């Protein structure tokens, strides 16, 4: 969607990714797979990749906010889809259509509920993170004999102390967002239900 379009309109990208332009220069991207807890399959990854490409090419857009629902940010890779070979990989930007090549322009994660596995790795692909006080984040891949290769294993140790990152990676624990704020990963904590509003305030700045 171009910033010249109606700022109150919502665009759909295969229904799984919704976009809306706010205040002319801010793009809000909403993950919309509620029945799958906003987990990504190939179609969702390609849809997000297309939106990120459009965001970078639209000179009127200065910042974007990536968000999910009030219940869940994202549960990561859709494991049912993956079992059938449908991996959440874009054609140009890698995992989830963003992880290998995030946009050059700023992107803010607005987190409510759970940001687990690839959901946390989505946050690590963003420049800033705003989270509600009741959100939780973690990398449970090890509990499923998987490896957090979408950014968890190589981005997280650069964002928080190495030994704490390794604790998350090796144990599969999930921590409250408030703990991540203490460690400097989360920029801003909001009241429950206000992460998107907090992210938009930060985007306006």
Beta strands, then each sheet from edge to edge (+ up, - down):
strand 1: 10-13
strand 2: 17-22
strand 3: 26-31
strand 4: 63-67
strand 5: 72-74
strand 6: 107-111
strand 7: 114-116
strand 8: 128-132
strand 9: 136-138
strand 10: 174-176
strand 11: 188-190
sheet 1: 1+ 2- 3+ 4+ 6+ 8+ 11+
sheet 2: 5+ 7+ 9+ 10-
end
